[in-house]
Amino acid sequence: MKWRNSLSLKLALMFALVSTCLLGGIGFYLNYSLQRELVWRDDQSLLGRLEHIEALLSESDSVTELRSRPQLYANMLGNQDSLLWVLDDSGTALISVNPGQLPLPRLSQSEYSQLGFDDDKQARLAWRYVDHDGQSLLLIAGKLLAPREQMLAAYRLKLLLTLAVGALLAFVLGGWVSRRALQPLRALGRKAESIDVRRLHVRLHKADLPQELQGLQRSLNQMLARLEAGFAQLSRFSEDLAHEVRTPLNNLMVQTEHTLRKPRPLEEYEGLLASHQEEYERLSRMVDSILFLARTEQPQASLNQSWVNLSELTEQLCEYFEGMAEEAQMALINEVHLTSAQGVDAKQALTLVWADKDLLRRALANLLSNALRYGAKGQPIRLSSYHQSGETVLQVSNQGPVITDPQLALLFERFYRCDPSRANPGQTGGLGLSIVRSIMQLHQGRAWVESDHQGVRFMLAFPDQESLVV
């Protein structure tokens, strides 16, 4: 049920529980204190009566004179719950005031005043042995416990009623207070409900929000900012994807329609099929790249990491791209120098990074392919590496037109090209640099680009893995 998940109800119940514990503790203390106070007062009263009776005995000439005035003792005691005995050596009651008709108690002998209970614990007693007129007398003063217990029971009942009423009031007032305290949260919820896909730019701003909810508001606004950026990126990606797919499809349709208008020689049909094959391959590469990006963005994407020798890897890639570089009248210069590496024997002193070798090869291949495609003719492409601030940085640089700052910020976006015509898509369908960035994110590294009059420089930074052993 909905009320079971109500925060206001839970807070009200907690208020009631805390109030019950607090009032219960206070009630227990008051009851205990009252009981102790009554016991102490009764004991002092009983001891005082013993002294009073002893004073009367000392003023009387004989026990017979004391026995002749029983009403005096009854009036002296005053209450119906008071007891008094004066016993001689034989245990005979010389004076007896016993409204409760209790049997004579068996008491221990002592020269000092004693306190205790009767045999049935129905009365509180004080007694003392005194000498009078040559004989030993036992003075017993007592007080029935029943009236006191009745008073304490009535007092405890009032405490319980007070506790119940207090808990009920705490529950009601706690519910009211919690609902008022949660009003800013409900207002925040209503504001959040008004935000949909078309209004992701709206932010939650409430000036009088309690301090405890300001962190939640900041987190929600940060989430909205991420959602807005994600939806904007998804929208751009959808538009770019539609454009990239539409271009080869239109080419296929136009070429096929034009060819089928009239009969043509076999050579033209073969040329058409060859052209179609190129477009199919381009679409296939684009789909493969999109699938690769989708896999790398999954949280459970795994890496087959090991120590990768950058010098050897870059040398292999330079050999692979050597033919294409010659066709483009460009030279590949490998300047990845031998340096020391953390956790590696000094004899092996090579430039190593902890990475997935296949993914690293693909990222470097994309950068080299990009440099060959957009670099200036006759200018070299340089590969170098260096270590700084706990990172091993691999750099691919070439001469080319200066890329503006707005273009640099978008260069790693999917399907983005500095060329406004969107021509020359290459082997990855406009996704090469996006793949590079995704690979570096998988390695918890960084990828960035710099451009100035000295050329364009792509950097891949791999964090050091000092705790790992080769």
CORGI-V227509 format. One record per residue. N is the residue number from 0. RES is the residue in one small letter. NEAR is the number of other C-alpha atoms within 10 Angstrom. Layout:
[[N,RES,NEAR] [N,RES,NEAR]]
This chain:
[[0,m,5] [1,k,5] [2,w,9] [3,r,8] [4,n,9] [5,s,11] [6,l,14] [7,s,19] [8,l,19] [9,k,17] [10,l,18] [11,a,23] [12,l,19] [13,m,16] [14,f,23] [15,a,23] [16,l,16] [17,v,15] [18,s,20] [19,t,20] [20,c,14] [21,l,14] [22,l,19] [23,g,19] [24,g,13] [25,i,14] [26,g,19] [27,f,15] [28,y,12] [29,l,15] [30,n,17] [31,y,13] [32,s,12] [33,l,14] [34,q,16] [35,r,12] [36,e,12] [37,l,14] [38,v,15] [39,w,12] [40,r,12] [41,d,18] [42,d,21] [43,q,13] [44,s,16] [45,l,24] [46,l,21] [47,g,14] [48,r,21] [49,l,21] [50,e,15] [51,h,13] [52,i,18] [53,e,19] [54,a,11] [55,l,12] [56,l,19] [57,s,13] [58,e,10] [59,s,14] [60,d,12] [61,s,12] [62,v,17] [63,t,10] [64,e,10] [65,l,18] [66,r,16] [67,s,11] [68,r,11] [69,p,14] [70,q,11] [71,l,12] [72,y,17] [73,a,18] [74,n,9] [75,m,13] [76,l,17] [77,g,10] [78,n,11] [79,q,14] [80,d,18] [81,s,22] [82,l,25] [83,l,26] [84,w,20] [85,v,23] [86,l,19] [87,d,18] [88,d,10] [89,s,8] [90,g,11] [91,t,14] [92,a,17] [93,l,17] [94,i,20] [95,s,19] [96,v,21] [97,n,19] [98,p,14] [99,g,14] [100,q,9] [101,l,14] [102,p,10] [103,l,16] [104,p,12] [105,r,9] [106,l,18] [107,s,9] [108,q,12] [109,s,11] [110,e,9] [111,y,10] [112,s,16] [113,q,17] [114,l,17] [115,g,14] [116,f,18] [117,d,18] [118,d,13] [119,d,9] [120,k,11] [121,q,15] [122,a,21] [123,r,20] [124,l,25] [125,a,27] [126,w,27] [127,r,23] [128,y,21] [129,v,16] [130,d,12] [131,h,16] [132,d,12] [133,g,6] [134,q,10] [135,s,14] [136,l,25] [137,l,20] [138,l,22] [139,i,28] [140,a,26] [141,g,29] [142,k,26] [143,l,22] [144,l,16] [145,a,12] [146,p,12] [147,r,16] [148,e,12] [149,q,11] [150,m,12] [151,l,17] [152,a,13] [153,a,12] [154,y,16] [155,r,16] [156,l,12] [157,k,13] [158,l,19] [159,l,16] [160,l,12] [161,t,15] [162,l,21] [163,a,17] [164,v,13] [165,g,17] [166,a,24] [167,l,19] [168,l,15] [169,a,22] [170,f,24] [171,v,17] [172,l,15] [173,g,22] [174,g,22] [175,w,15] [176,v,16] [177,s,18] [178,r,18] [179,r,13] [180,a,13] [181,l,15] [182,q,12] [183,p,16] [184,l,17] [185,r,13] [186,a,14] [187,l,19] [188,g,12] [189,r,11] [190,k,15] [191,a,16] [192,e,9] [193,s,10] [194,i,15] [195,d,10] [196,v,9] [197,r,8] [198,r,11] [199,l,18] [200,h,14] [201,v,16] [202,r,17] [203,l,16] [204,h,13] [205,k,13] [206,a,7] [207,d,8] [208,l,15] [209,p,13] [210,q,9] [211,e,8] [212,l,14] [213,q,15] [214,g,11] [215,l,13] [216,q,19] [217,r,14] [218,s,12] [219,l,16] [220,n,19] [221,q,13] [222,m,12] [223,l,20] [224,a,16] [225,r,13] [226,l,15] [227,e,18] [228,a,14] [229,g,12] [230,f,14] [231,a,13] [232,q,14] [233,l,13] [234,s,12] [235,r,16] [236,f,16] [237,s,13] [238,e,13] [239,d,16] [240,l,17] [241,a,11] [242,h,14] [243,e,18] [244,v,16] [245,r,12] [246,t,12] [247,p,17] [248,l,16] [249,n,11] [250,n,14] [251,l,19] [252,m,13] [253,v,12] [254,q,15] [255,t,15] [256,e,11] [257,h,10] [258,t,14] [259,l,11] [260,r,8] [261,k,7] [262,p,9] [263,r,10] [264,p,7] [265,l,9] [266,e,9] [267,e,12] [268,y,15] [269,e,11] [270,g,11] [271,l,16] [272,l,15] [273,a,12] [274,s,15] [275,h,19] [276,q,13] [277,e,13] [278,e,17] [279,y,15] [280,e,13] [281,r,19] [282,l,18] [283,s,14] [284,r,17] [285,m,24] [286,v,15] [287,d,14] [288,s,20] [289,i,19] [290,l,12] [291,f,14] [292,l,19] [293,a,13] [294,r,14] [295,t,18] [296,e,14] [297,q,10] [298,p,8] [299,q,8] [300,a,10] [301,s,11] [302,l,15] [303,n,10] [304,q,14] [305,s,13] [306,w,17] [307,v,18] [308,n,16] [309,l,22] [310,s,20] [311,e,14] [312,l,15] [313,t,21] [314,e,16] [315,q,13] [316,l,17] [317,c,20] [318,e,12] [319,y,12] [320,f,16] [321,e,15] [322,g,13] [323,m,15] [324,a,23] [325,e,13] [326,e,11] [327,a,16] [328,q,14] [329,m,21] [330,a,21] [331,l,21] [332,i,16] [333,n,17] [334,e,15] [335,v,21] [336,h,14] [337,l,16] [338,t,15] [339,s,16] [340,a,19] [341,q,18] [342,g,13] [343,v,16] [344,d,11] [345,a,11] [346,k,7] [347,q,12] [348,a,13] [349,l,21] [350,t,23] [351,l,24] [352,v,25] [353,w,20] [354,a,21] [355,d,18] [356,k,19] [357,d,12] [358,l,20] [359,l,20] [360,r,16] [361,r,16] [362,a,22] [363,l,21] [364,a,19] [365,n,21] [366,l,21] [367,l,24] [368,s,19] [369,n,15] [370,a,24] [371,l,25] [372,r,16] [373,y,14] [374,g,22] [375,a,18] [376,k,16] [377,g,13] [378,q,16] [379,p,19] [380,i,23] [381,r,19] [382,l,25] [383,s,18] [384,s,21] [385,y,15] [386,h,17] [387,q,10] [388,s,8] [389,g,12] [390,e,17] [391,t,21] [392,v,21] [393,l,21] [394,q,22] [395,v,22] [396,s,24] [397,n,24] [398,q,22] [399,g,19] [400,p,15] [401,v,15] [402,i,18] [403,t,12] [404,d,11] [405,p,8] [406,q,13] [407,l,16] [408,a,12] [409,l,13] [410,l,18] [411,f,22] [412,e,19] [413,r,23] [414,f,24] [415,y,20] [416,r,19] [417,c,12] [418,d,9] [419,p,7] [420,s,7] [421,r,13] [422,a,9] [423,n,12] [424,p,16] [425,g,16] [426,q,16] [427,t,22] [428,g,22] [429,g,24] [430,l,23] [431,g,26] [432,l,24] [433,s,22] [434,i,25] [435,v,24] [436,r,20] [437,s,23] [438,i,26] [439,m,19] [440,q,15] [441,l,19] [442,h,19] [443,q,11] [444,g,18] [445,r,19] [446,a,21] [447,w,17] [448,v,17] [449,e,16] [450,s,19] [451,d,13] [452,h,10] [453,q,13] [454,g,16] [455,v,20] [456,r,21] [457,f,21] [458,m,19] [459,l,23] [460,a,23] [461,f,23] [462,p,19] [463,d,19] [464,q,15] [465,e,12] [466,s,7] [467,l,10] [468,v,9] [469,v,9]]
